[in-house]
Amino acid sequence: MEINNNFGGAVGSLPSGFGKKPWLVQAQGTETLSFVDILDRSLHVRVVPDLQGKLCLGCVHGGDWLLMVDEITGGCFLFCLSNSSTISLPPLREPLGDMGACVVLGSSPLNRDCTVVITSLPEPEESFLLHCHPGDEEWTKLMVPLGSDRLFGKLVNCAGQLYSLSSFRKLLTIDVIDDALHAKILNIEWESSCGHNFEPYIVESFGELFVVLASLYGYPYNYPLNGVSVYRLDRAESMLKKVDDIGTDRAFLISGHYGFSCTAMEGLVQGNCVYIVWSGYDCERIYKFCLDDMTISLQPILAHPTEDLRRGFWSVPAGIEATELVQSAPSIHCDTEVNVLNNFNKDEDAQATIKASWQDLPIEMLELIVSNLSLVDRLRFPSVCKQWSSVSNPVAQAKVWPWLMHCVRQDGACKMFDPLCGVEYSMKVGPFDANERQAFRFSKDGWVIVTQSDDNIFVINPFTKEIVKLSMASGWYRFTGISFSSVPTSPDCVFLGVCSSPKGDGIKVWTCRPNEEETEDNEIYYEEETEDEERDSEENEINYEEEADQDEEREAEENEINYNEEAEDEESETEEDYWSEFDFENDEVMFPVARNNPVYFRGEFYFLGQRGNLSVFNPGNNEWRILDKPEPIHADLTPYDEGKEACYMVELRGELIAVFHRNANEPPRVLKLDESKMEWVEIEDIGGGALFLDYRASIALPSSEAGHGNRIYFPKFSEDGKKAIFYDLEAKKYSPMFYGAKEPMNCVWFVPKLQSDEYS
């Protein structure tokens, strides 16, 4: 085994603190190594002349060794960061673009008996593993026959066992028998839905194996990340089980094909978090997914995005795990937290302290007081005393604006963030199953579309608890947009889902009309106190029995679901699919649908394309048309450019407004559709209104509270949870800082609606 202790005359010392905390190390085929400090994201450079032309396949074995390969000759070696020594390996003959993760088995790379193993990516026609010992003349290639499946480029050593993942979501073990590697496919898959656009990783942590799925905002893979799901291997039951946390004593650090576990370090690495380095269009970013409150925050970490073989890798020294565990600081929550559903009744002693003069205020004065209260204070008002409860319907004329609803867990316990007041409320929303994955998809008129795993979709008004159950649409998970035309309880309501091919040459539209007379499948339930009565119908069924006797027989000729809190759960089965599918081909004009939800405007659904052009679907005649005007604002956009900008569309005062947002270093670009000329006109003022933007739901208010106009709100809030993140069109700046702000993983803007619709 050849060991060179004077490799290349390295210039410059290692950055201070290297080996005592995680660093991001990047080799780009030049003579410089870049080191990024995780604390302040500062960049440090070390010159190693003999690394010129060498690419890095990964950081291995305690974070001190890089697996380097010459991009021309294939010459391969291990490079020690701490002392610049090298260990020669056989030359790599396989295409470098086929190489995935690498692990080193053994006590040290300096040991002649250690084994270096590399797994292939999904690109080759047949999957394989390469392995060698230092000093071998050639790599040994082991073919892994998986049929149409492929190895996914991930590899980890856990408790003396090698594990890998396949592109068909299979977990594999790789055994070393008689100095040869043998792969075995385990019939283990994650037990519940975790989205359909994701990047999987495997992480070893304190002898346990975890699978981390990072979900993507869209496709291709340079889209932003919008969530994570974590699974732990239960060896006793041979299954991967979803977990809500990984422990406050550790964090996961992920980059490229590699994932490492790191001890939590106060002020440096927060426990119970997953850190992922991910390439954006403008820079390399580090995402922090906090599992305590299920939020995302991101920071730029490298000035330019990177590609495979030039990525940064985490150097996580093994000594970190040997140090004393440091508990991470507790999560910071909003100081003001109110249960919105609480009736706010005070006990008799508390009520007795109310002075008679307050009880005897004339009704006219009480109504004047109510007219100046916030929504939540109006909810509290009738519970103060009997006289105050005489004010008729105090919430009817309440000033409401969008709240950001998000779930910390999957049990229906939601948080409601008021962006104008900077206050967060608690609220129980249902029916949620803690064992299933719920996702908010869209909101309108106080109603929120929720998908549950792969087999349930419904619409709910969180305040009135009205629920409309929908049948499932085949391929609903591919929806890049979903919307509805009017109040879901109305007889003419139309639900719509859409997706397009990456190039935009094909469009698929789904529609559903749950309340038409011929539809007998969907049922509506209103959880209100009413008299007990049975209702049998071949039409949609309405159930008002919140406190009804559970033992009374309920008969219906169609499926019945009762989501009342005191009712027994009943299983629903849909015999037919009431979603209609329509396929459209765009032969002349490409229309890649943007990752946002369509706007129902003047009886039709309007779609904003990623290029800035418009298309329309008419639910009356089921026709799709791409408008000649307005002309695209990004005419030369390719499918692989999609995602450079987030784009949104809303209706404001009877006009269509589009917003394009690239990053926090540039202001949002706001355009109004001039219908007289059918062209986009860039504007710098929205007339005192406010926009609340997100790809799930975007909402426009014609006017806002004093001091809150001409703002664009994003689904983010400050670290302390007290300030909403917005762009001020007048001051032309973000406030507070955009980077570092928290964004809930599962959230949606919605306008609270406290009364049932007229159709109820």
ABEGO torsion letter per residue (X at the ends): XBBBABBGGBBEBBBBGBGABBBBBBBAGBABBBBBBAAAGBBBBBBBAAABGBBBAEBBGGGABBBBBBAAAGBBBBBBAAAGBBBBBBBBABBAAABBBBBBBEABAABAABBBBBBBBAABABBBBBBBBBGBABBBBBBBBAEABBBAGBBBBBGGBBBBBBAAGBBBBBBBBGGBBBBBBBBBBBABBAEABBBBBBBBBGGBBBBBBBBBABOBAABBBAEBBBBBBBAAAGBBBBBABAEAABBBBBBEABBBBBBBBBGABBBGBBBBBBBBAABBBBBBBBAAAGBBBBBBABABBBBBGABBBBBBBAAAAABBBBBBBBBBBBABBBBAABAGBBBAAAAAABBAAAAABBAAAAAAAAAABBAAAAAAAAAABAAAAABBGAAAABBBBBBBBBBABAAGBBBBBBAAAGBBBBBBBOBBBAABBBBBABBBGGBBBBBBEAABBBBBBAAAGBBBBBBBBBGAAABABBBBABBAABAABBBBBBBBBAAGABBBBBBBBAABAABAABBBBBBBBBBBBBBBBABBBBBABAABBAABBBBBABBBBBABAABBBBBBBBABBABBBBBBBBAABBBBBBBBBBBBBGGBBBBBBAAGBBBBBBAAAGBBBBBAOBBBABAABBAAABGABBBBBBBBGGBBBBBBBABAABBBBBBBBBAAAGBBBBBABAGGBBBBBBAABBBBBABBBBGABGBBBBBBBBAAGABBBBBBAAAGBBOBBABGBBBBABBBBBBBBABBBAAX
